[in-house]
Amino acid sequence: MIPLKTIEELIIRHSSIEKELSSGGLDNKLFAEKSKEYADLNEIIRNAKDYISFQTEKEDLEKILNDASVDQELKKMADLEMTDLQNRYEVNEKKLKLFLLPKDEADKKNAIIEIRAGTGGLEASLFASDLFKMYEKVSHKKKWSLELISISRSDAGGLKEVIASIKGSNIYSTLKYESGVHRVQRVPDTETQGRVHTSAATVAVLPEAEEVDLKINDTDLRIDVFRAGGPGGQSVNTTDSAVRITHIPTGLSVSQQDEKSQHKNKAKGMKILRARLYELERSRIEQERSQDRKTKIGTGDRSERIRTYNFPQGRVTDHRINLTLHKLDEFLEGEAFDEMIESLTLQAQEESLNSLNSLN
């Protein structure tokens, strides 16, 4: 049971912000911050008020049910109302618990997605390309903006590696469960005997960090410039436009050579480096807070096999929640993607609630 004082404080906070917003005395920055908090509280305020009134309504109904002078018809109505009241209470309590769970500050951030071909040679690179196309289609459906940062193609027309930035609303909260090893089972085009091969690609989704999120000292960076290799035009290959940025304290290193401009390559490299350092720090803090992290749905372990795409049977299976969708084609088109994400999110919320309840 949630302490009534906690819920009362939510209602008081909602009313207080409402008055502040209507006062006209806030500057633009503070007005935007208060408006955001007010909008968040608005989603739960009806449940909070309903939760507060539960005890009074319950006592009123109990008086009717325990009063010998009340006729049976009225008691039946009160009994039905009591059942409805109890059901509403349980729904409100769950919604309020979810609202009061500690928020992941990264959930509303944009994201950087990194996809790399894993085991399976050229077939793995083709699968990495399929995954990238899937995320492109999801982004298009949701009206997100996807910007290519870096791309390396394979001889078969697949992708050895691709890194992209995705901007929009609540990007990281939607995509964070995609991090891990994605496995594919299918018959490659080059297979003459129809045998099913297994290949894999790794996906890493990082919250895009702003400069205010993470302070990187210039003295902690080593920046090397070199001549770009591979396709890209004469001016790319004959000038020292490629950049390698190394963060000395952690040893993390990022190379960027897609742009003709050294300045642009450095800016893109810093965006990737900042995201990786931010995620590294987040993971360290999370591991300190949660000793049972391995029992939870992962959002960062690139070595964890999370999903299998089985083409012969037309199914996609997420191993973390044992969910199988027999609609592989729709999933790769981005059509059934939300169904999987919603199931993962609900399971993660249930785990958080169970952890919270075990502490109470």
C-alpha positions in Angstrom: 0.0 0.0 0.0 1.3 3.5 -0.9 1.4 6.0 2.0 -1.5 8.4 1.6 0.9 11.3 2.4 2.9 10.5 -0.7 -0.2 10.7 -2.9 -1.5 13.8 -1.2 1.9 15.5 -2.0 1.4 14.7 -5.7 -2.0 16.4 -5.6 -0.7 19.4 -3.8 2.3 19.6 -6.2 -0.1 19.5 -9.2 -2.2 22.3 -7.8 0.8 24.4 -6.9 2.3 24.2 -10.4 -1.1 25.0 -11.9 -1.1 28.3 -10.0 2.5 29.1 -11.0 1.7 28.5 -14.7 -1.3 30.7 -14.6 0.5 33.5 -12.7 2.4 34.7 -15.7 5.5 35.3 -13.5 7.8 32.5 -14.9 10.5 33.1 -17.4 10.5 30.9 -20.6 12.9 28.3 -19.4 11.2 27.8 -16.0 7.7 27.9 -17.7 8.8 25.0 -20.0 10.2 23.0 -17.1 7.0 23.5 -15.0 4.8 22.8 -18.0 6.5 19.5 -18.5 6.2 18.5 -14.9 2.5 19.6 -14.9 1.8 17.5 -18.0 3.4 14.4 -16.4 1.3 14.9 -13.2 -1.8 15.4 -15.3 -1.5 11.8 -16.5 -1.8 10.4 -13.0 -3.8 13.1 -11.0 -7.2 11.5 -11.5 -5.9 8.1 -10.3 -4.3 9.9 -7.3 -7.6 11.6 -6.3 -9.5 8.4 -6.8 -7.0 6.5 -4.6 -7.3 9.1 -1.8 -11.1 8.8 -1.8 -11.1 5.0 -1.7 -11.1 4.6 2.1 -14.0 7.0 2.6 -16.1 5.4 -0.1 -15.3 2.0 1.2 -16.5 2.9 4.7 -19.7 4.4 3.3 -20.5 1.2 1.4 -19.6 -1.0 4.5 -22.2 1.0 6.5 -24.9 0.1 4.0 -23.8 -3.6 3.9 -23.7 -3.9 7.7 -27.0 -2.0 8.3 -29.8 -4.5 9.1 -32.5 -1.9 8.2 -31.3 -1.6 4.6 -33.3 -3.7 2.1 -31.6 -6.5 0.2 -31.8 -4.8 -3.2 -29.9 -1.8 -2.0 -27.3 -4.1 -0.4 -26.8 -6.0 -3.7 -26.2 -2.7 -5.4 -23.7 -1.7 -2.7 -22.0 -5.1 -3.0 -21.5 -4.6 -6.8 -20.2 -1.1 -6.1 -17.8 -2.4 -3.6 -16.4 -4.9 -6.1 -16.0 -2.1 -8.7 -14.4 0.2 -6.0 -11.8 -2.5 -5.1 -11.0 -3.1 -8.7 -10.5 0.6 -9.3 -8.3 0.8 -6.2 -6.0 -2.0 -7.5 -5.7 -0.3 -10.9 -5.0 3.1 -9.4 -2.4 1.6 -7.0 -0.5 -0.1 -9.8 -0.5 3.1 -12.0 0.7 5.2 -9.1 3.4 2.7 -8.2 4.6 2.8 -11.8 4.5 6.6 -11.8 6.5 6.7 -8.5 9.2 4.4 -9.7 12.6 6.1 -10.1 12.7 7.6 -13.6 15.5 6.8 -16.0 16.7 10.3 -17.0 17.9 8.9 -20.3 14.4 7.7 -21.4 13.5 10.9 -23.1 16.8 11.4 -24.8 17.6 10.8 -28.5 19.7 7.7 -29.2 22.7 6.6 -31.1 22.3 3.1 -32.6 25.3 1.0 -33.6 24.9 -2.2 -35.6 27.8 -4.6 -36.4 27.9 -7.9 -38.3 28.8 -10.7 -36.0 29.5 -14.4 -36.6 28.5 -15.7 -40.0 30.6 -13.9 -42.5 28.9 -12.2 -45.4 25.5 -13.6 -44.3 26.0 -11.7 -41.0 26.6 -8.5 -42.9 23.4 -8.9 -44.9 21.5 -9.5 -41.7 23.1 -6.4 -40.2 21.8 -4.5 -43.2 18.3 -6.0 -42.7 18.3 -4.8 -39.1 19.3 -1.3 -40.1 16.5 -1.2 -42.7 14.1 -2.3 -40.0 15.1 0.6 -37.7 14.8 2.9 -40.6 11.2 1.8 -41.3 10.4 2.1 -37.6 11.8 5.6 -37.6 9.8 6.6 -40.6 6.6 5.2 -39.1 7.1 7.1 -35.9 8.2 10.3 -37.8 11.7 10.1 -36.1 14.7 11.6 -37.8 17.5 9.2 -38.6 20.9 10.6 -39.5 23.7 8.4 -40.7 27.0 9.0 -38.8 29.2 6.2 -40.1 28.8 3.2 -42.5 31.0 0.4 -43.7 29.7 -1.9 -46.4 30.6 -5.6 -47.1 31.5 -7.2 -50.5 28.0 -8.8 -50.5 26.2 -5.5 -50.3 25.6 -5.9 -46.6 26.9 -3.8 -43.7 30.0 -4.5 -41.6 29.1 -1.6 -39.3 26.6 1.3 -39.3 26.2 4.0 -36.7 23.2 6.4 -36.8 21.7 9.1 -34.7 17.9 8.9 -34.1 16.0 12.0 -32.9 12.4 12.4 -31.9 10.1 11.8 -28.9 11.2 9.3 -26.2 13.6 7.5 -28.5 15.8 5.8 -25.9 12.9 4.5 -23.9 11.6 2.8 -27.0 14.8 1.4 -28.4 16.9 0.7 -25.3 15.8 -3.0 -25.1 17.3 -3.6 -28.6 20.9 -3.7 -27.3 22.3 -7.2 -27.5 23.0 -10.0 -30.0 20.3 -10.6 -32.7 20.5 -14.0 -34.3 19.1 -15.0 -37.7 18.3 -18.5 -39.0 17.7 -18.7 -42.7 19.0 -20.3 -46.0 21.6 -17.9 -47.6 21.3 -17.1 -51.3 24.7 -18.8 -51.7 23.6 -22.0 -50.1 23.0 -24.6 -52.9 21.7 -27.5 -50.7 19.0 -25.5 -48.9 20.6 -25.8 -45.5 19.7 -23.3 -42.8 22.6 -21.2 -41.5 22.8 -19.3 -38.3 24.4 -15.8 -38.2 24.4 -12.9 -35.8 24.7 -9.1 -35.5 25.1 -7.0 -32.5 23.1 -3.9 -31.7 24.0 -1.2 -29.2 21.6 1.6 -28.4 23.1 4.5 -26.4 21.4 7.6 -25.1 22.7 10.6 -26.9 24.6 12.7 -24.3 24.7 16.5 -24.4 27.7 18.5 -23.2 25.7 19.4 -20.1 25.3 15.6 -19.3 29.0 14.9 -19.4 32.1 17.1 -19.0 35.0 15.9 -21.1 38.3 17.6 -20.5 40.4 18.4 -23.6 43.5 17.2 -21.7 41.9 13.7 -21.5 41.7 13.4 -25.3 44.3 12.4 -27.8 43.3 13.3 -31.4 45.1 11.7 -34.3 44.4 12.6 -37.9 45.2 10.3 -40.9 44.3 9.7 -44.5 40.9 8.1 -45.0 40.8 4.7 -46.7 38.2 3.0 -48.9 35.6 4.6 -51.2 34.7 8.3 -50.7 36.1 10.2 -53.6 39.6 11.6 -54.4 39.5 14.5 -51.9 38.7 12.1 -49.0 41.5 9.7 -49.8 44.2 12.2 -50.5 43.9 14.5 -47.4 44.3 13.9 -43.7 40.5 14.2 -43.1 40.0 11.1 -41.0 40.1 11.5 -37.2 40.7 9.1 -34.3 39.7 10.4 -30.9 41.0 8.5 -27.8 39.7 9.1 -24.3 42.9 8.5 -22.3 41.3 7.7 -18.9 39.1 4.9 -20.2 40.9 3.9 -23.3 37.7 4.3 -25.4 38.6 5.2 -29.0 36.4 6.4 -31.9 37.5 6.7 -35.6 35.5 8.7 -38.1 36.3 9.2 -41.8 33.0 9.4 -43.7 33.2 13.2 -44.2 35.6 15.1 -46.4 36.0 17.7 -43.6 38.3 16.9 -40.7 36.2 19.2 -38.6 32.9 17.3 -39.4 34.6 14.0 -38.7 35.8 15.3 -35.3 32.2 16.5 -34.5 30.7 13.2 -35.4 33.4 11.3 -33.5 32.8 13.4 -30.4 29.1 12.6 -30.5 29.7 8.9 -30.5 32.4 9.2 -27.8 30.2 11.3 -25.6 27.4 8.7 -25.9 29.7 5.8 -25.1 31.2 7.5 -22.0 27.8 8.5 -20.8 26.5 5.0 -21.1 29.7 3.6 -19.4 29.0 5.8 -16.4 25.3 4.9 -16.3 26.2 1.2 -16.4 28.6 1.6 -13.5 26.0 3.4 -11.4 23.4 0.9 -12.2 25.6 -2.1 -11.3 26.4 -0.5 -8.0 22.6 0.0 -7.3 21.5 -3.4 -8.4 23.2 -6.6 -7.4 20.6 -8.7 -9.2 21.1 -6.8 -12.6 21.6 -10.1 -14.4 18.1 -11.2 -13.6 16.6 -8.1 -15.2 15.8 -7.4 -18.9 19.1 -6.2 -20.2 19.5 -2.8 -21.8 23.2 -2.7 -22.5 25.0 -6.0 -22.5 26.1 -6.5 -26.1 27.1 -10.1 -25.5 23.6 -11.2 -24.4 21.6 -13.1 -27.1 18.2 -11.4 -27.0 16.3 -12.3 -30.1 16.1 -14.9 -32.9 14.7 -14.3 -36.4 13.7 -17.6 -37.9 12.9 -17.3 -41.6 11.9 -20.9 -42.4 9.2 -20.7 -39.7 8.4 -17.0 -40.2 8.8 -16.2 -36.5 10.7 -13.8 -34.3 11.4 -14.8 -30.6 12.6 -12.6 -27.8 14.4 -14.8 -25.4 14.2 -12.4 -22.4 10.4 -12.6 -22.1 9.9 -15.9 -24.1 7.6 -14.0 -26.6 7.3 -15.4 -30.1 5.5 -13.5 -32.9 4.6 -15.5 -36.0 4.9 -12.4 -38.1 8.5 -12.1 -39.1 7.9 -10.2 -42.3 5.7 -7.6 -40.6 8.3 -7.3 -37.8 11.1 -6.5 -40.3 8.8 -4.0 -42.0 8.4 -2.2 -38.6 4.7 -3.2 -38.4 4.8 -5.5 -35.4 7.7 -3.8 -33.7 5.6 -1.9 -31.2 4.0 -5.2 -30.0 7.4 -6.5 -29.0 8.5 -3.3 -27.4 5.3 -2.9 -25.3 5.7 -6.5 -24.0 9.3 -5.8 -23.1 8.4 -2.5 -21.4 5.6 -4.1 -19.4 7.8 -7.0 -18.2 10.5 -4.5 -17.1 7.9 -2.5 -15.2 6.7 -5.7 -13.5 10.2 -6.5 -12.5 10.7 -3.0 -11.0 7.4 -3.2 -9.2 8.3 -6.6 -7.7 11.6 -5.2 -6.6 9.8 -2.3 -5.0 7.3 -4.6 -3.3 10.0 -6.8 -1.9 11.6 -3.8 -0.2 8.3 -2.7 1.4 
